[in-house]
Amino acid sequence: MSEIRTSTYVTIHGLPLTIELNYPFHHSVSGADFEVLHGQMLMADDSGMKVEVSVHVSQVVREHLPSLDASDTEAVVVNALRKEVDRKQLEFLKSGKRQPIPLSTRFMNFRTKQWQFSTSPDEEIATMLRNRVYWAGHKLGAGRVRIVEPTEAIYTGATLEKLAEIARGLAAQGFITLDGEHASATEKLIAMGAEIEQHKEAAFLELQQKHAYEHAVKK
């Protein structure tokens, strides 16, 4: 049975993404030995910019996953997509152009046998979580946003305990109100909207300029 899983996250560089994944995985129709999951990432603003993606899981990577069900793969897929945006590997467009994303072992720490997408300092994590509450909670109207959760832990390389500590720090600074693992934007955070959105615009411009340069070189 098909299922669309939708979530909103922010990259380390400040780009807010609404991610839609169209489960289940299906076997590649090209004859290649990998499983495929289609989806898209939309910039969580009114720009209409998006990336159509095709996530590829090889048999080698599948051995490291309990199953290909959404419950076992969504966090890893979401973080692989965020990481590729961090690396400026994906181009945002207004028209559909599906871009392949290999979910490969380069996202794994072979010493610990765990997924590892980055190792972020506390200040960077705090900014990202604060911005996620602004975008998902305030701008997109979700209200409460779960920020102490496994997907963020896997993406940042932090423990859930560390995320909880950082969340308490944001609450102490008056940026969020905290209710267990969930946070809501305060007036202080909402008042920072122009600064947060300017930072997003700068990060997005840098990403798009990289792809514009690559297109120019190919001509």
C-alpha positions in Angstrom: 0.0 0.0 0.0 1.4 3.4 -1.0 2.0 6.0 1.7 3.3 9.6 1.6 5.4 10.6 4.6 5.8 14.3 5.0 8.1 16.2 7.4 9.8 19.5 7.7 13.5 19.9 8.7 16.2 22.5 8.4 19.7 21.9 7.1 22.8 22.8 9.0 23.2 25.7 6.6 19.7 27.1 7.4 17.6 25.8 4.5 14.1 24.8 5.5 12.8 21.7 3.6 9.5 20.0 3.4 10.3 16.5 2.5 7.7 14.1 0.9 8.6 10.4 0.5 6.4 8.1 -1.5 6.6 4.7 0.2 7.1 1.9 -0.4 10.5 1.2 -2.0 10.3 -0.7 -5.3 12.8 -2.6 -7.3 14.6 -0.8 -10.0 12.9 -1.2 -13.4 16.2 -0.6 -15.1 17.4 -4.1 -14.1 20.0 -2.7 -11.7 20.3 -4.5 -8.3 18.9 -1.8 -6.1 15.7 -0.6 -4.5 14.2 2.9 -5.3 12.2 5.4 -3.3 10.7 8.5 -5.0 10.0 11.7 -3.3 10.5 15.5 -3.4 11.9 18.3 -1.3 10.2 21.7 -1.4 11.8 24.8 -0.1 9.5 25.6 2.9 8.6 29.1 1.7 6.5 30.5 -1.1 9.3 30.3 -3.8 7.9 27.1 -5.4 11.5 25.7 -5.7 11.8 21.9 -5.4 13.9 18.9 -6.0 12.4 15.6 -7.3 14.5 12.8 -6.0 15.0 9.1 -6.5 16.7 7.4 -3.5 18.7 4.3 -4.4 19.5 1.6 -1.8 21.9 -1.1 -2.9 21.9 -4.6 -1.6 25.1 -3.8 0.4 23.3 -1.0 2.2 20.1 -3.0 2.6 22.0 -5.4 4.8 22.5 -2.6 7.3 18.7 -1.8 7.5 16.2 -3.9 9.5 13.7 -3.5 6.6 12.8 -1.0 3.9 9.6 0.0 5.7 9.2 3.7 6.5 9.6 3.1 10.2 13.1 1.7 9.6 14.3 4.0 6.8 12.6 7.4 6.9 15.1 9.0 9.3 18.1 7.8 7.3 16.6 8.9 4.0 15.6 12.3 5.3 19.2 12.8 6.6 20.8 11.6 3.4 18.7 14.2 1.5 19.6 16.9 3.9 23.3 16.0 3.7 23.2 16.2 -0.1 21.7 19.7 0.1 24.5 20.6 2.6 27.0 19.4 0.0 25.3 21.4 -2.7 24.8 18.3 -4.8 21.1 18.9 -5.5 19.6 21.6 -7.7 16.3 23.3 -6.8 14.1 24.0 -9.8 10.5 25.0 -10.4 10.0 22.2 -13.0 10.3 18.5 -12.2 13.7 16.9 -12.9 14.3 13.7 -10.8 17.8 13.6 -9.4 19.3 10.3 -8.1 20.5 10.0 -4.5 22.5 6.9 -3.6 22.0 5.9 0.0 25.5 4.6 0.3 27.9 3.4 2.9 29.7 6.7 2.8 27.0 7.8 5.3 28.1 5.1 7.7 30.7 5.0 10.4 32.3 1.6 10.0 33.9 1.6 13.4 30.6 2.0 15.2 28.4 0.5 12.5 26.1 3.5 12.8 24.8 6.0 10.3 26.8 9.2 10.6 25.9 12.3 8.5 27.9 15.0 10.4 29.4 15.9 13.8 28.0 19.3 14.6 29.0 21.7 17.5 26.4 22.6 20.0 26.0 26.1 18.7 25.3 24.9 15.2 22.7 22.4 16.4 21.0 25.1 18.5 20.7 27.4 15.6 19.3 24.6 13.4 16.7 23.5 16.0 15.7 27.1 16.6 15.3 27.7 12.9 13.3 24.5 12.5 10.8 25.7 15.2 10.5 29.0 13.4 9.9 27.5 9.9 7.8 24.4 10.8 6.1 25.7 13.9 5.5 29.3 13.0 5.7 29.9 9.2 4.1 26.6 8.2 1.7 26.7 11.2 2.5 23.4 12.8 2.6 25.0 16.2 4.5 22.4 18.3 7.5 20.7 16.7 9.3 17.7 18.0 12.9 18.6 18.1 14.4 16.1 20.6 14.0 13.0 18.3 16.1 10.3 16.6 16.2 11.9 13.1 17.9 15.0 14.4 20.2 12.9 16.6 21.4 10.9 13.5 21.8 14.0 11.4 23.9 16.0 13.9 25.8 13.2 15.6 24.4 14.2 18.9 22.7 12.0 21.5 19.0 12.5 22.5 20.3 13.7 25.9 22.5 16.3 24.2 19.5 17.5 22.0 17.4 17.8 25.2 20.2 19.9 26.8 20.4 22.2 23.8 16.6 22.5 23.7 16.6 23.6 27.4 19.2 26.2 26.5 17.0 27.6 23.8 14.1 27.8 26.2 16.3 29.5 28.8 17.2 32.1 26.2 13.6 32.7 25.5 13.5 31.5 21.9 11.1 28.5 22.5 8.7 27.2 25.0 9.5 23.6 25.7 7.0 20.8 26.4 8.9 17.6 26.8 10.4 16.8 23.3 8.3 19.4 21.6 8.9 23.1 21.2 6.9 26.2 20.1 8.1 29.5 18.8 8.0 32.5 21.2 7.5 36.1 20.3 11.3 36.6 20.6 11.9 33.9 18.0 9.2 35.3 15.7 10.7 38.7 15.9 13.9 37.2 14.5 12.1 36.2 11.4 13.7 38.7 9.0 17.2 37.6 10.1 16.4 33.9 9.8 14.9 34.3 6.4 17.8 36.5 5.1 20.2 33.8 6.2 18.1 31.2 4.3 18.2 33.4 1.2 21.9 33.8 1.4 22.4 30.0 1.7 20.0 29.3 -1.1 21.7 31.8 -3.4 25.1 30.2 -2.7 23.7 26.7 -3.6 22.1 28.0 -6.8 25.2 29.9 -7.9 27.2 26.6 -7.6 24.8 24.9 -10.0 24.7 27.9 -12.3 28.5 27.8 -12.5 28.5 24.1 -13.3 25.9 24.5 -16.1 28.1 27.4 -17.6 31.2 25.2 -17.5 29.4 22.4 -19.4 28.3 24.7 -22.2 
